[in-house]
Amino acid sequence: MRIGSSHIAFISSRPARLLTCAALAVAFTAAPALSPEAAYAVSSETQAELNETQQKVDEATKAYEEAQGNVESLQKLIDENQADIAEIEGQLPGQRDRAAEAMRLQYKYQKNSKSLLGIVLGTTSFDDVISTLTYMDQIQESNNQEIERLTDMEAELAAKKAELEQAKTQAESEQQAASDALKEAQRLRTEAQEKAEREAAEELARLAAVTAAAEGEGVDGGNTANTANRTGQTASVAVTGGAVNWNVSREEFVAEWTSRIDAYLAGSPLAGYGSVFANAAWDNTVDPRWSPAIACTESTKGAHCFRSYNAWGWMTSQNFSSWDESIPLHVAFLGRVYGTTLTPSAAQKYCPPTWQDWYNTIAGQMNII
């Protein structure tokens, strides 16, 4: 495949995206009012920081992937064009020899003892004059063509190499800039996440002495298979902070959490569905441990479902026909309604009557995964 300037120009002109787009929205929900002061898992200020920094991370990731794709595409074109470059380089020695011979012949003709006038006068007829001059012109033209061909080949080779290297240098520069921007966005998001975790821990400490149940029923709707049904407990188990690393690629994230969740669910009806949980967690920016832990608490990992393929005591009107259908929907539901990970606020909403026990149980299971 021969590279044209349009291919190179197209690739080298594709800039990295601007760093503004959304992903990891860590949405902690306000808890029911159990005291004059409403408890929040994350302040509105921290929530805004999480949203903003994740927007930067998400767009920076896209920009880096695009820049990396530009470099890879250009390298592919370079590799495909190596045959053309090699062909030109292979022809150069012979062409140089022919050009050198042409220059020697030109010099020879110029230094010949017979001048052009002498050659003309030596002819016997006007037709001979015309034939002689035509022949000499043809020799001269042939010599010039060989020399010009060498010049053109060398110029083509130099231009081709320079154009490719210039385009690749530009693409690599954009890739490095995108990589630096991604690292900075990840650093800011990590700081915001740590701040959110500190606030969640502070909220847990404030609620440690609260044992009163919130009014009404939560998502589990008094699910009889719920194993976290003890009253009078104190919320005290903290979810391991920093256990989920979002500053990796999708492939790395899914590979890690597929393995961990599969190990956790081994021998249960949900065995082998680790990749479904992991992919859904990535897509919805939800702690990958959360939905499996709820499934363990509400149905012993799918062994005692009150509805088919509903392992979470989820009082939804929707019926499911497979785990592949229900798992992504539940993970998305958690992210949309309860936030990115387990908090006391989420426990109070999901299982109000025994939320402290439910919180401790879910947190304990998440720390196991």
WOJO-V985735 format. One record per backbone hydrogen bond with DSSP energy under -1.0 kcal/mol. NH is the residue of the N-H (numbers start at 1). CO is the residue of the C=O. E is the energy in kcal/mol with one decimal. If there is no record, write none. Layout:
((NH,CO,E) (NH,CO,E))
//
This chain:
((8,4,-1.6) (9,5,-2.9) (10,6,-2.1) (11,7,-2.0) (12,8,-2.9) (13,9,-1.3) (14,11,-1.5) (15,13,-1.1) (20,18,-2.2) (25,23,-1.6) (27,25,-1.5) (28,26,-1.1) (31,39,-2.4) (47,43,-2.8) (48,44,-2.2) (49,45,-1.9) (50,46,-2.8) (51,47,-2.6) (52,48,-2.7) (53,49,-2.9) (54,50,-2.3) (55,51,-2.0) (56,52,-1.8) (57,53,-2.3) (58,54,-2.9) (59,55,-2.2) (60,56,-2.6) (61,57,-2.4) (62,58,-1.8) (63,59,-2.6) (64,60,-2.6) (65,61,-2.6) (66,62,-2.4) (67,63,-2.6) (68,64,-2.9) (69,65,-2.1) (70,66,-2.1) (71,67,-2.0) (72,68,-2.4) (73,69,-2.7) (74,70,-2.5) (75,71,-2.5) (76,72,-2.0) (77,73,-2.0) (78,74,-2.5) (79,75,-2.7) (80,76,-2.6) (81,77,-1.9) (85,81,-2.2) (86,82,-3.0) (87,83,-2.2) (88,84,-2.3) (89,85,-2.7) (90,86,-2.3) (91,87,-1.5) (92,88,-1.4) (95,91,-2.3) (96,92,-2.9) (97,93,-2.0) (98,94,-2.4) (99,95,-2.7) (100,96,-2.5) (101,97,-2.4) (102,98,-2.3) (103,99,-2.4) (104,100,-2.0) (105,101,-2.4) (106,102,-2.4) (107,103,-2.3) (108,104,-2.5) (109,105,-2.9) (110,106,-2.5) (111,107,-1.9) (119,115,-2.3) (120,116,-2.2) (121,117,-2.8) (122,118,-1.3) (123,120,-1.4) (129,125,-1.7) (130,126,-2.3) (131,127,-2.5) (132,128,-2.6) (133,129,-2.6) (134,130,-2.4) (135,131,-2.4) (136,132,-2.4) (137,133,-2.4) (138,134,-2.3) (139,135,-2.2) (140,136,-2.5) (141,137,-3.0) (142,138,-2.6) (143,139,-2.4) (144,140,-2.4) (145,141,-2.5) (146,142,-2.0) (147,143,-2.0) (148,144,-2.8) (149,145,-2.8) (150,146,-1.8) (151,147,-2.1) (152,148,-2.9) (153,149,-2.5) (154,150,-2.4) (155,151,-2.2) (156,152,-2.8) (157,153,-2.4) (158,154,-2.3) (159,155,-2.6) (160,156,-2.5) (161,157,-2.3) (162,158,-2.4) (163,159,-2.6) (164,160,-2.1) (165,161,-2.5) (166,162,-2.4) (167,163,-2.2) (168,164,-2.5) (169,165,-2.6) (170,166,-2.1) (171,167,-2.3) (172,168,-2.8) (173,169,-2.1) (174,170,-2.2) (175,171,-2.1) (176,172,-2.3) (177,173,-2.3) (178,174,-2.4) (179,175,-2.3) (180,176,-2.5) (181,177,-2.2) (182,178,-2.2) (183,179,-2.3) (184,180,-2.1) (185,181,-2.3) (186,182,-2.6) (187,183,-2.1) (188,184,-2.2) (189,185,-2.3) (190,186,-2.5) (191,187,-2.0) (192,188,-2.1) (193,189,-2.8) (194,190,-2.4) (195,191,-2.0) (196,192,-2.3) (197,193,-2.4) (198,194,-2.0) (199,195,-2.1) (200,196,-2.3) (201,197,-2.3) (202,198,-2.2) (203,199,-2.2) (204,200,-2.3) (205,201,-2.1) (206,202,-2.0) (207,203,-2.0) (210,207,-1.8) (220,350,-2.0) (221,218,-1.3) (223,220,-1.1) (226,223,-1.6) (227,297,-2.7) (248,246,-1.3) (253,249,-2.6) (254,250,-3.0) (255,251,-2.3) (256,252,-2.3) (257,253,-2.4) (258,254,-2.3) (259,255,-1.6) (260,256,-1.9) (261,257,-2.4) (262,258,-2.4) (263,259,-1.9) (264,260,-1.7) (265,261,-2.4) (268,265,-2.0) (271,268,-2.0) (273,270,-1.7) (277,273,-2.0) (278,274,-2.7) (279,275,-2.7) (280,276,-2.0) (281,277,-2.4) (282,278,-2.2) (283,279,-2.5) (284,280,-1.8) (286,281,-1.9) (287,340,-3.4) (290,287,-1.7) (293,289,-2.0) (294,290,-2.2) (295,291,-2.3) (296,292,-1.9) (297,293,-1.9) (298,294,-3.2) (299,295,-1.8) (300,296,-1.3) (301,295,-1.4) (303,299,-1.1) (304,299,-2.3) (310,307,-1.8) (315,219,-1.5) (316,314,-2.3) (326,322,-2.1) (327,323,-2.6) (330,326,-2.4) (331,327,-2.4) (332,328,-2.3) (333,329,-2.1) (334,330,-2.4) (335,331,-2.2) (336,332,-2.4) (337,333,-2.4) (338,334,-2.6) (339,334,-1.5) (347,343,-2.2) (348,344,-2.4) (349,345,-1.3) (350,346,-2.6) (351,347,-2.4) (355,352,-1.2) (358,354,-2.6) (359,355,-3.2) (360,356,-2.5) (361,357,-2.7) (362,358,-2.7) (363,359,-2.8) (364,360,-2.4) (365,361,-2.3) (366,362,-2.6) (367,363,-2.1) (369,365,-1.6))
//
